[in-house]
Amino acid sequence: MAGYEDWSEGMRDLWDNNPGTEYIDGWEEAWAQDVFDRAFGHTAEEYDALGLTPDDVWAAREEFFDYMGMADDQFDWEAWRIEMGYE
């Protein structure tokens, strides 16, 4: 999976604008970024190619939200849809 330095500017903005991301660093940040990438960094076709099911993706999203202590409605879904090319 790609890391922060490999993400587009839009994906980095999505990461940076989540509550709590500014408070983690080191291995914790690397792990959370990996979960974020798995949860939000790919289109449906890319997930299929990676062998990840919709349940796998939702599990990663729940893991990210739980870890960051945020509700899913705190995530900027509109910006994410635009970044992924869905809008």
Buried (B, 14 or more C-beta within 10 A) or exposed (E): EBEBEEBEEEBBEBBEEBEEBEEBEEEEBEEBBBBBBBBBBBEEEEBEEEEBEEEBBEBBBEBBBEBBEBEEEBBEEEBBEEBBEEE
